[in-house]
Amino acid sequence: MRQWGCGIHGAIAVLLALAFPINHNLAAQDGRPLCTPTLSYQSPIALTAGDTPIDLNDHAATRFFDWDQDLDLDLVVGGGDGRLWLFRNTGTTQLAHFESGQAILAGNRDRWGSSYTGVLLANLVGNPLLDLVVCHSGNQVTIHENIGKKNAPTFSELGFTFEVQKNCQGRFDAADWNGDGAVDLVTGSFGGKLQWHPNLGTTDSPKFGSGKPFYGIQSAYNAHPRIIDFNQDGRLDLLLGNNWGSVTLYLNQKENLTLQKSKPLLWSDGSNLNIRQNNGDDTTPELADLDHDGVLDLVSGGKNGQVFWMRGVGLSSRVTQFKKLLKSNAVDLGQRLSDDNDLRKQMFGLLASMQSDLAGGLIPREAAAKLFSDLAPLANQHSEVLTRQKFDIENSPFLPMLAAQYWVVLKETLPDSIANRKLIADTIGFENGYRRLLVDFGVLFIDNNRATREHLATMRQLIMAMPRDAWDVETITVAGWLGAGIKTQKIRSRSGINIFDLPLGRTEDSFPKDSPRPGVTDVYLICLAHELAHNMLDTVGRKTRPDLFEAKFAGLSQAAGSDVIFKSPKSKGIDFPATQKNFQKLGLWDGVPATWKTVWDGYFKNKEQFERSYARGNVKFFLDAPQEAFATLANQYFANSQLMLDFCKTRWDAGHRSNINQFLLIADYLSGGNDEVQFYTLRPGGALRVATAKLTRDNKNRITSVQSSNSIANFQYSDSVLVTGFELTSRKHNN
């Protein structure tokens, strides 16, 4: 009997999951390890059958199943004309080999409509055998019961047919998404929307509910969902192919089945994978280890009916290749990287793909530890390019980024701990202030060794004063000190920010002219605070404090005024069709699309209401760029928290009631929901004063008072999170 090189995973693991509830994280039943997933793939080659490239002429939707139960993967394809095809695998333990296609029948039925068709096997009706499930004719799914034998499927001609979303056109998958033991459907569509159709029937008599939005995911046309435990953690993930030749991954990292931000699949050079020139659009992703190297490969069909195979790039081969390139280009690597674009793409791509797999949780801890032991010696062997130092960026513009990308990969190989941070700092030559930033906060500061001792000391002081659980940043870069290379060669990390290349002591008044007094601070450090704040509420807080994330948009809506209509919930942003309709009703817009931008811009321009409804600048800026709405509050809060509170009272008394909600938003977030928050005063040059303010809250956890050493502020609310009453009593003269 033929055996493949690694255990049951990919198509077969999901196949078994459809038939029997299993833990996807278990090893194969025969004791062999699971195949390794990867985000990195080699260039596409045409998949052949009978030594001829597969070509169905008009669309191909690909899936792998062990059709005849001989423990190898057979290719099943839905065609663009309603026909289904089986390509049997008669390969060896080293390489799959597919026979010429044969038509799949259900009784005498050999066609399901005349348009795009998708096909899979799943145990949905009757006996435990895997049934034929066909998505066809625009929005129909038909189940044909398997009435044959385990290794020789035969399907009943009469099927069970039901409807799914319009223009599904074969874009679908089946899996027990909600874990209730019944196989559900997830459908894509031509328009890009994904829907989940829960199975409301029994394990052998399905009844699919009407489609529900699948996490609000919508791609740009031709969304092909593939439900699979990609990272082998026991939870089903989403692999999504789209019209433009790319594939994205949504990992499911929580018990309540919440999909995380998408990650693109990559080519081996680190660039985003795209096969549009090969398949002519409409990517249909599937995973299988066809070359039996233990790494899952990517296979896809598409609009032109051809099928392409992209070999997965394993971790060990990437390490070997990176070492080889370092050794063979050891002499004057900086100049070689500048002159040879292919070499640069290879070296950065190898590191970037390692980082992607590490950040994606695709590398088990033992393998990650081995990766560290493989990569760490390179810092000593090639210290002139991989350890911390000041590079000649005029002649070697890419060396700072190569070193930094190596540092990031090395750091992500080990679990985060003080001991491991010290080990990494020792390995890559981080000393003094750079070492303290790494060891104390896990931050790799990347500046080509341009920062002064004072820069580093004041950065550490400011970061130390911030609540550690409020932000999560791995890299801080200073692009202005890294030279021209950073413009074309980015550094990939789990999370990172960039700050200005400025000396300490340069001043900025973070408060407008109507502030009760100036709030002069240090530009270099307030920029650091601003960029770290970008990583606070909109990134970390979106998960830990979703109530405050929503409150941010409630505040924006208040600052924009009642004429601007927001969606529900408000965090979905402005409802422009409703706003345009309202503007027409109010006589503010003539309804001509070409004039809308002018009207929208003019509505806010040079009006005190909108110049002063947000703490820093005209509110239109924050409506157009809501990602700046929280971060910009840090410019005032960290410059002078007490002054920000006083300033909000000045504006409150002048009739601008929204500013205080902005102050409370950042204060509440930095408090972590507790009854204390830090007040800051940051002076030019980095002098920092930190004091504690006491908070009280109501039974809805809204802040009702802020008591600092200088003042007592009291707030009233009605039913919302927005303040309706604000009193401020001074305790002593404010300096």
C-alpha positions in Angstrom: 0.0 0.0 0.0 1.3 3.5 -0.9 1.9 5.8 2.0 2.6 9.5 1.9 5.6 11.0 3.7 3.7 12.7 6.6 0.6 12.0 8.5 -3.0 12.7 7.7 -3.5 16.4 7.3 -4.8 18.9 4.8 -7.6 17.5 2.7 -7.6 14.1 4.5 -7.7 15.6 8.0 -10.6 17.7 7.1 -12.2 14.8 5.3 -12.0 12.7 8.4 -13.3 15.6 10.5 -16.4 15.7 8.3 -17.0 12.0 8.9 -15.9 11.7 12.5 -15.3 14.4 15.2 -11.5 14.4 15.7 -8.9 16.6 17.1 -7.0 18.2 14.2 -4.0 18.6 16.4 -3.4 14.9 16.8 -0.7 13.0 14.9 -1.7 10.6 12.2 -3.2 7.3 13.3 -0.2 5.4 12.0 2.2 7.4 14.2 3.7 9.6 11.5 4.0 13.3 12.2 1.5 15.8 10.6 2.6 17.7 7.5 4.0 21.1 8.3 2.0 24.2 7.3 3.7 27.2 5.8 2.9 30.7 4.5 5.8 30.5 2.0 5.6 28.8 -1.5 7.7 28.3 -4.6 6.6 29.6 -8.0 3.6 27.8 -9.7 4.1 25.0 -12.1 1.3 23.3 -14.1 -0.1 20.2 -12.4 -0.1 17.3 -14.8 -2.3 14.2 -15.3 -1.2 11.5 -17.6 1.9 13.6 -18.2 -0.2 16.4 -19.7 -1.0 19.7 -18.0 -4.5 19.6 -16.6 -6.7 22.0 -18.6 -10.5 21.9 -18.3 -10.7 25.0 -20.7 -13.3 26.8 -18.6 -12.7 27.1 -14.8 -11.4 24.6 -12.3 -12.2 24.4 -8.6 -9.8 22.0 -6.9 -10.0 19.7 -3.9 -8.1 16.6 -2.7 -9.7 13.5 -1.2 -8.6 9.9 -0.8 -11.2 8.7 -3.2 -10.3 5.0 -3.1 -9.1 4.9 0.5 -5.5 3.8 -0.4 -3.9 6.5 1.8 -2.9 8.9 -1.0 -4.6 12.0 -2.2 -6.6 12.0 -5.4 -7.6 15.3 -7.1 -11.3 16.2 -7.6 -12.1 19.1 -9.7 -15.4 21.0 -10.5 -15.4 22.3 -14.0 -16.8 25.5 -15.5 -19.4 23.6 -17.5 -21.2 21.7 -14.7 -19.0 18.5 -15.0 -16.9 16.9 -12.3 -13.6 15.2 -12.7 -11.5 12.7 -10.8 -7.7 12.5 -11.3 -6.5 9.3 -9.4 -3.1 9.5 -7.7 -0.9 6.5 -8.7 2.3 8.1 -7.5 5.1 7.0 -5.3 6.2 7.8 -1.7 8.3 10.6 -3.2 6.0 12.2 -5.6 2.3 12.2 -6.5 1.4 11.3 -10.0 -2.1 11.7 -11.4 -3.8 9.7 -14.1 -5.9 11.3 -16.8 -9.2 12.6 -15.7 -12.4 10.5 -15.6 -15.9 11.9 -15.2 -17.6 11.7 -11.8 -21.1 10.3 -12.0 -24.1 10.2 -9.7 -26.0 7.2 -11.2 -26.3 8.3 -14.8 -26.0 12.0 -14.0 -22.8 13.5 -15.4 -23.6 17.2 -15.3 -24.8 19.7 -12.8 -26.0 22.7 -14.8 -23.7 24.4 -17.3 -21.7 26.9 -15.2 -19.0 27.0 -12.5 -19.2 24.0 -10.2 -17.6 23.0 -6.9 -17.3 19.5 -5.4 -16.3 17.8 -2.2 -16.9 14.6 -0.2 -18.5 14.7 3.2 -20.6 12.3 5.3 -23.9 14.1 5.4 -26.7 11.5 4.8 -27.3 7.8 5.4 -24.4 5.4 6.1 -20.9 6.5 7.3 -19.6 6.6 3.7 -18.6 9.9 2.3 -21.2 11.5 0.1 -20.8 13.6 -3.0 -21.6 17.3 -2.4 -21.9 19.5 -5.5 -22.4 23.3 -5.6 -23.7 24.3 -9.0 -26.2 26.3 -11.1 -25.5 29.6 -9.4 -26.9 29.0 -5.9 -27.7 25.3 -5.6 -26.1 22.5 -3.5 -26.9 18.9 -4.1 -26.0 15.9 -1.9 -25.8 12.5 -3.5 -25.6 9.6 -1.0 -22.7 7.2 -1.3 -24.3 3.8 -1.8 -21.1 2.1 -2.8 -18.2 0.7 -0.8 -15.5 2.3 1.3 -12.8 2.1 -1.4 -15.2 2.2 -4.4 -17.7 5.1 -4.0 -20.9 5.0 -6.0 -23.4 7.8 -5.7 -27.2 7.8 -5.9 -28.6 9.7 -8.9 -31.3 11.2 -6.8 -29.9 14.0 -4.6 -31.1 16.4 -1.9 -31.0 19.9 -3.3 -31.2 23.2 -1.5 -30.3 26.8 -2.1 -27.5 29.0 -0.8 -26.5 32.6 -1.4 -26.9 34.0 -4.9 -23.9 33.8 -7.3 -22.2 31.2 -5.1 -21.2 29.4 -8.3 -19.3 26.5 -6.8 -17.5 28.5 -4.2 -18.1 26.6 -1.0 -16.7 24.3 1.7 -18.2 22.0 4.4 -17.0 21.7 8.0 -18.5 21.6 11.5 -17.8 25.2 12.1 -19.7 25.6 15.4 -18.6 22.3 16.9 -22.1 20.8 17.4 -21.3 17.6 15.5 -23.2 18.5 12.3 -21.4 19.5 9.1 -22.2 23.1 8.1 -21.6 24.9 4.9 -19.5 28.1 4.3 -20.2 29.7 0.9 -18.4 32.4 -1.1 -19.8 34.3 -4.0 -18.9 36.2 -7.2 -19.5 39.4 -5.3 -17.0 38.4 -2.6 -19.4 37.9 0.4 -19.0 34.9 2.6 -21.9 33.2 4.4 -22.2 30.5 6.9 -25.1 28.0 6.6 -25.5 26.2 9.9 -26.7 22.6 9.8 -29.9 22.6 11.8 -30.6 18.9 11.1 -29.0 15.7 12.3 -25.7 14.1 11.5 -27.4 12.0 8.8 -30.2 14.2 7.7 -29.0 17.7 7.0 -31.1 20.9 7.1 -29.2 24.0 6.3 -30.3 27.3 7.7 -30.4 30.5 5.7 -27.0 32.1 5.2 -25.5 34.3 7.9 -22.7 36.8 7.3 -19.4 35.0 8.0 -17.6 37.6 10.2 -18.4 40.3 7.8 -15.7 39.0 5.4 -16.0 40.2 1.8 -13.2 40.1 -0.7 -13.0 41.8 -4.1 -14.9 39.3 -6.2 -14.8 35.5 -6.5 -14.3 34.6 -2.8 -13.4 30.9 -2.5 -13.5 29.7 1.1 -11.4 26.7 2.3 -12.1 25.7 5.9 -9.1 23.9 7.4 -7.1 23.7 10.6 -4.2 25.5 9.0 -1.9 25.9 12.0 -2.8 22.5 13.7 -4.1 24.0 16.9 -7.4 22.1 17.0 -9.4 25.0 15.6 -10.7 25.5 12.1 -9.3 28.4 10.1 -10.3 30.1 6.9 -8.1 30.1 3.8 -9.6 32.4 1.2 -8.9 32.6 -2.5 -10.0 35.7 -4.5 -10.3 37.0 -8.0 -7.0 38.7 -8.1 -4.8 35.6 -7.8 -4.0 35.9 -4.1 -4.8 33.8 -1.1 -5.3 35.0 2.5 -5.4 33.2 5.8 -7.7 34.0 8.7 -6.5 32.1 11.8 -9.0 31.1 14.5 -7.2 31.7 17.7 -10.0 31.9 20.3 -12.5 29.4 21.8 -15.4 31.5 20.6 -14.4 31.1 16.9 -13.2 34.6 16.3 -11.1 35.0 13.1 -8.0 37.1 13.4 -6.7 39.7 10.9 -5.9 38.1 7.6 -2.4 37.1 6.5 -1.4 36.8 2.9 0.3 33.7 1.6 3.8 34.5 0.3 6.2 33.6 -2.4 9.6 32.3 -1.2 11.1 35.8 -1.6 8.6 37.2 0.9 6.4 39.0 -1.6 2.7 38.4 -1.6 1.7 35.3 -3.5 -0.3 36.0 -6.7 -1.1 33.6 -9.6 -3.4 35.8 -11.6 -1.1 35.6 -14.6 -1.3 31.8 -14.4 -4.9 31.0 -13.7 -6.6 34.0 -15.2 -8.3 35.0 -11.9 -10.6 33.2 -9.4 -8.1 31.4 -7.1 -9.4 28.1 -5.6 -6.9 27.2 -2.8 -6.3 23.7 -1.6 -3.5 22.2 0.5 -1.7 18.8 0.1 1.8 17.4 0.5 2.3 16.2 -3.1 6.1 15.9 -3.0 6.1 14.1 0.4 8.7 16.4 1.9 6.6 16.9 5.1 5.5 20.4 4.1 2.0 21.2 2.8 1.9 22.5 -0.8 -0.7 24.9 -2.3 -2.7 23.8 -5.3 -5.2 26.0 -7.1 -7.3 26.1 -10.2 -8.9 29.2 -11.7 -10.9 30.8 -14.4 -8.9 29.4 -17.3 -9.5 25.7 -16.2 -5.8 25.0 -15.5 -4.4 23.7 -12.2 -1.2 24.9 -10.6 1.0 23.4 -7.9 3.1 25.6 -5.6 5.5 23.7 -3.4 5.5 24.7 0.2 8.9 25.9 1.4 9.9 24.2 4.6 11.8 25.8 7.5 14.9 23.7 7.3 15.4 24.4 3.6 15.0 28.1 4.2 17.7 28.1 6.9 20.0 26.1 4.7 19.6 28.5 1.8 20.1 31.6 4.0 23.3 30.1 5.4 24.5 29.3 1.9 23.8 32.9 0.6 25.6 34.4 3.6 28.6 32.2 3.1 28.8 32.6 -0.7 28.5 36.4 -0.5 30.5 37.0 2.7 32.8 39.4 0.9 31.2 42.9 0.6 27.7 41.7 1.2 26.5 45.3 1.6 27.5 46.2 -1.9 26.2 42.9 -3.3 22.8 43.5 -1.8 22.7 46.9 -3.4 23.8 45.7 -6.8 21.9 42.4 -7.1 18.2 42.8 -6.7 17.6 39.0 -6.9 20.1 38.3 -4.1 18.4 40.9 -2.0 14.9 39.5 -2.6 16.2 36.0 -1.8 17.9 36.9 1.5 15.1 39.2 2.8 12.5 36.8 1.5 13.9 33.9 3.4 14.0 35.9 6.7 10.6 37.4 6.1 9.0 34.0 5.4 10.5 32.6 8.6 9.1 35.6 10.5 5.6 35.1 8.9 5.5 31.5 10.0 6.7 32.3 13.5 4.3 35.2 13.9 1.5 33.0 12.5 2.1 30.3 15.1 2.9 27.8 12.4 6.2 26.6 13.9 5.9 24.3 17.0 7.9 25.4 20.0 10.5 22.6 19.6 11.1 23.5 16.0 11.3 27.2 16.9 13.9 26.4 19.5 15.9 24.5 16.9 15.6 27.4 14.6 17.2 29.6 17.2 20.1 27.2 17.6 20.5 27.1 13.8 20.4 30.9 13.4 22.1 32.2 16.5 25.7 31.1 15.6 25.4 33.2 12.4 25.7 36.4 14.5 29.2 35.4 15.5 30.2 33.9 12.2 29.0 37.0 10.3 29.3 39.7 13.0 30.1 42.4 10.4 26.6 42.2 9.0 24.3 40.6 11.7 25.3 42.2 15.0 24.3 45.7 16.3 26.6 48.4 14.8 26.6 51.5 12.8 26.6 50.6 9.1 27.8 52.7 6.2 24.4 53.4 4.7 25.8 55.3 1.7 27.7 52.2 0.4 25.6 49.5 2.1 22.1 50.8 2.2 20.4 47.5 3.0 22.6 46.1 5.7 20.7 47.8 8.6 17.5 46.2 7.4 19.0 42.8 6.9 20.5 42.8 10.4 17.2 44.0 11.9 15.1 41.4 10.1 17.5 38.7 11.4 17.1 40.1 14.9 13.3 40.0 14.6 13.4 36.3 13.5 15.8 35.4 16.2 13.7 37.1 18.9 10.5 35.4 17.7 12.0 31.9 17.9 11.9 31.9 21.7 9.1 32.4 24.2 9.1 35.9 25.5 10.8 36.1 28.9 13.5 38.2 30.6 16.0 35.4 30.4 15.4 34.9 26.7 15.6 38.6 26.0 19.0 38.7 27.7 20.1 35.7 25.6 19.0 37.4 22.4 20.7 40.7 23.4 23.9 38.8 24.1 23.7 37.0 20.8 23.2 40.1 18.6 25.4 42.5 20.5 22.8 44.8 22.1 24.4 47.0 24.8 23.6 49.9 27.1 20.4 51.7 26.2 19.6 49.4 23.3 19.9 46.4 25.6 17.7 47.9 28.3 14.9 48.6 25.7 15.1 45.0 24.6 15.4 43.3 28.0 12.9 45.6 29.8 10.2 45.8 27.2 11.0 43.3 24.4 11.6 46.2 22.0 14.1 46.1 19.2 15.1 49.7 18.6 16.4 50.0 15.0 18.1 53.2 14.2 21.6 52.3 12.8 23.1 53.3 16.2 22.3 57.0 15.6 20.5 57.7 18.9 22.4 59.4 21.7 22.6 58.1 25.3 20.1 60.7 26.2 17.7 59.6 23.5 17.8 56.0 24.8 17.5 57.0 28.5 14.5 59.3 28.0 12.8 56.7 25.7 13.1 54.1 28.4 11.9 56.5 31.0 8.7 57.4 29.0 8.0 53.8 28.1 8.5 52.6 31.6 5.9 55.1 32.8 3.2 53.7 30.4 1.0 50.8 31.5 2.7 47.8 30.0 -0.5 45.9 29.1 -1.8 48.9 27.1 0.5 48.4 24.1 2.4 45.6 22.3 5.2 46.8 20.0 8.2 44.6 19.0 10.1 47.0 16.8 10.7 50.8 16.8 12.4 52.2 13.7 13.7 55.6 12.9 13.5 55.7 9.1 15.3 59.0 8.8 18.4 57.4 10.4 18.2 54.2 8.3 18.8 55.8 5.0 17.3 55.2 1.5 17.3 51.4 1.9 14.3 51.5 4.3 12.1 53.0 1.5 12.3 49.9 -0.6 13.1 47.2 2.0 10.7 47.1 4.9 11.3 45.2 8.1 8.6 42.6 8.9 7.8 42.2 12.6 4.8 41.1 14.7 4.1 44.8 15.4 6.2 47.9 14.9 6.1 51.7 14.8 8.3 54.4 13.2 9.3 57.7 14.9 11.0 60.9 13.8 14.8 61.4 13.5 15.0 64.5 15.7 17.3 65.7 18.5 16.1 65.9 22.0 15.0 69.4 23.1 13.1 70.4 20.0 9.8 71.9 21.2 6.2 71.6 20.3 3.1 73.1 21.9 0.6 70.3 21.9 -2.3 72.5 22.7 -4.2 75.0 20.5 -4.4 78.8 21.1 -7.6 78.6 23.2 -5.8 76.4 25.8 -5.7 78.1 29.2 -1.8 77.9 29.0 0.8 76.4 26.7 1.7 72.7 26.8 5.2 72.7 25.5 6.8 69.3 25.2 9.6 67.4 23.4 8.8 66.5 19.8 11.0 63.4 19.6 9.4 61.9 22.7 5.8 63.0 22.1 6.1 61.4 18.6 7.1 58.2 20.4 4.1 58.5 22.7 1.8 59.1 19.7 3.1 56.1 17.7 2.9 53.8 20.7 -0.7 55.1 21.2 -1.5 53.9 17.6 -0.8 50.4 19.0 -3.0 50.9 22.1 -6.8 51.2 21.7 -7.1 50.4 18.0 -4.9 47.3 18.3 -4.5 45.9 21.8 -7.6 47.6 23.2 -9.8 46.5 20.3 -9.5 43.0 21.9 -9.2 43.9 25.6 -11.5 46.9 25.7 -14.0 46.7 22.8 -16.3 49.0 24.8 -13.8 51.8 24.6 -13.1 51.1 20.9 -16.8 51.6 20.3 -16.8 54.7 22.6 -14.1 56.2 20.3 -16.6 56.3 17.4 -19.4 57.5 19.6 -17.1 60.5 20.5 -16.3 61.0 16.8 -20.0 61.0 16.0 -20.6 63.6 18.7 -17.8 65.8 17.4 -19.0 65.6 13.8 -22.5 66.7 14.7 -26.0 65.4 14.0 -25.8 66.1 10.2 -23.2 63.3 9.8 -24.9 59.8 10.0 -22.9 56.9 11.4 -23.6 53.2 10.8 -24.7 50.9 13.6 -22.7 50.2 15.5 -20.8 53.4 15.1 -17.5 51.6 14.9 -18.4 50.6 11.3 -17.8 54.3 10.4 -19.8 56.9 8.5 -22.9 55.9 6.6 -22.1 58.0 3.5 -25.3 57.2 1.6 -27.4 58.2 4.6 -25.3 61.3 5.2 -25.6 62.4 1.5 -29.4 61.9 1.7 -29.5 64.0 4.9 -27.3 66.7 3.3 -29.7 66.9 0.4 -32.7 67.1 2.7 -31.0 70.0 4.5 -30.2 71.8 1.3 -26.4 71.3 1.7 -25.9 69.2 -1.4 -27.4 69.2 -4.9 -27.2 65.5 -5.2 -24.6 65.6 -8.1 -21.9 63.0 -7.3 -19.2 65.2 -8.8 -19.8 67.9 -6.3 -19.9 65.7 -3.2 -16.2 66.0 -2.2 -16.3 69.8 -2.4 -19.4 69.9 -0.3 -18.0 67.4 2.3 -14.8 69.3 2.6 -16.5 72.7 2.7 -19.0 71.6 5.4 -16.2 71.4 8.0 -13.8 74.1 6.7 -13.0 77.1 8.9 -15.9 76.6 11.2 -15.3 77.0 14.9 -17.7 74.2 15.8 -15.5 71.7 13.9 -12.1 73.3 14.6 -12.8 72.9 18.4 -14.9 69.7 18.6 -11.8 67.6 18.7 -8.8 68.1 21.0 -6.2 68.5 18.2 -7.4 69.9 14.9 -10.5 70.0 12.7 -12.7 66.9 13.3 -12.8 66.2 9.6 -9.2 64.9 9.7 -10.2 62.3 12.2 -13.4 61.4 10.3 -11.3 60.7 7.2 -8.5 59.0 9.3 -10.2 57.5 12.4 -7.0 55.6 13.1 -5.5 58.9 14.2 -8.4 59.8 16.6 -7.0 58.0 19.6 -3.3 58.3 18.9 -3.4 62.1 18.6 -4.9 62.3 22.1 -1.6 61.0 23.4 0.1 64.2 22.2 -1.8 66.2 24.8 -2.2 63.5 27.5 1.4 62.6 27.7 2.6 66.2 27.3 0.5 67.4 30.2 -2.5 65.4 31.4 -3.7 68.0 33.9 -3.6 70.7 31.3 -5.6 68.5 28.9 -8.3 68.2 31.6 -8.3 71.9 32.2 -8.4 72.6 28.5 -11.4 70.4 28.0 -13.2 72.4 30.7 -12.3 75.6 28.9 -13.9 74.2 25.7 -16.8 72.8 27.6 -17.6 76.3 29.0 -17.3 77.7 25.4 -20.0 75.2 24.3 -17.7 72.5 22.8 -18.9 69.5 24.8 -17.1 66.6 23.0 -13.5 67.3 24.1 -14.0 65.9 27.6 -15.1 62.6 26.2 -11.8 62.4 24.4 -9.9 63.0 27.6 -11.9 60.4 29.4 -11.4 57.9 26.5 -7.6 57.9 26.8 -7.6 58.2 30.6 -10.0 55.2 30.9 -8.0 53.1 28.5 -4.7 53.9 30.3 -6.3 53.1 33.7 -7.0 49.5 32.6 -10.5 49.9 34.0 -9.2 50.4 37.5 -9.6 53.3 40.0 -6.3 55.0 39.3 -4.6 56.5 36.3 -1.3 58.2 35.8 -1.0 61.9 34.9 2.0 63.0 32.9 4.0 66.1 32.3 6.7 65.8 29.7 9.1 68.7 29.2 11.5 69.5 26.3 14.7 67.4 26.7 12.8 64.5 28.3 12.1 65.6 31.9 9.1 63.6 32.9 6.9 64.0 36.0 4.3 61.3 36.8 1.6 61.5 39.4 -1.4 59.4 40.3 -5.0 60.5 39.9 -7.9 58.7 41.6 -11.0 57.7 39.6 -14.5 56.8 40.7 -17.0 55.0 38.5 -20.7 54.3 38.3 -22.4 50.9 38.0 -21.8 51.1 34.2 -18.1 51.5 34.8 -18.2 55.1 33.5 -15.8 57.5 35.1 -17.7 59.9 37.4 -14.8 61.7 38.9 -11.0 62.3 38.4 -9.2 63.5 41.5 -5.6 64.8 40.8 -3.3 66.8 43.1 -4.5 69.9 41.3 -8.2 69.4 40.7 -11.4 67.4 41.2 -13.5 66.8 38.1 -17.0 65.4 38.3 -19.1 64.0 35.5 -22.7 63.2 34.8 -24.2 61.0 32.1 -27.6 60.2 30.8 -27.9 56.8 29.0 -24.9 56.9 26.8 -21.1 56.9 27.3 -21.0 60.6 26.6 -20.8 63.2 29.4 -23.8 65.5 30.0 -22.4 67.3 33.0 -18.9 68.5 33.8 -17.7 70.4 36.9 -14.0 71.1 37.7 -12.8 72.4 41.0 -9.2 73.6 41.4 -7.3 72.3 44.5 -4.3 74.7 44.0 -2.7 76.9 41.4 -1.6 74.9 38.3 2.0 75.5 37.1 
